[in-house]
Amino acid sequence: MSSPAFLSVDGRRTRVRTAGDPADPPVPMLHGIGRSLEDWAPGTRVSREVIG
């Protein structure tokens, strides 16, 4: 899994993580307020197993 990175979205510093083959379609995963990027770690592993 890649390390988190930061990018600017409408002037707001946003932490993102990318994984997988860049040629495949993206699957954006958003969390609610009070949660974190790490909440998606288990789902990311499962998604890669299911999707391919």
NORPEQUI-V386046 format. One record per pair of residues at least 4 apart in sequence whose C-alpha atoms are under 7 Angstrom apart, sorted by sequence separation. I is the first residue (numbers start at 1). GAP is how many residues later the second one is. D is the distance in whole Angstrom. If there is no record, write none. Layout:
I | GAP | D
I | GAP | D
This chain:
8 | 4 | 5
9 | 4 | 7
31 | 4 | 6
35 | 4 | 7
40 | 4 | 6
41 | 4 | 7
42 | 4 | 6
43 | 4 | 6
44 | 4 | 6
45 | 4 | 7
46 | 4 | 6
47 | 4 | 6
48 | 4 | 5
8 | 5 | 5
9 | 5 | 6
31 | 5 | 7
7 | 6 | 6
8 | 6 | 6
6 | 7 | 6
7 | 7 | 5
6 | 8 | 5
7 | 8 | 7
6 | 9 | 4
5 | 10 | 6
6 | 10 | 6
4 | 11 | 6
5 | 11 | 5
4 | 12 | 6
5 | 12 | 6
4 | 13 | 5
3 | 14 | 6
2 | 15 | 6
2 | 16 | 6
2 | 17 | 6
1 | 18 | 6
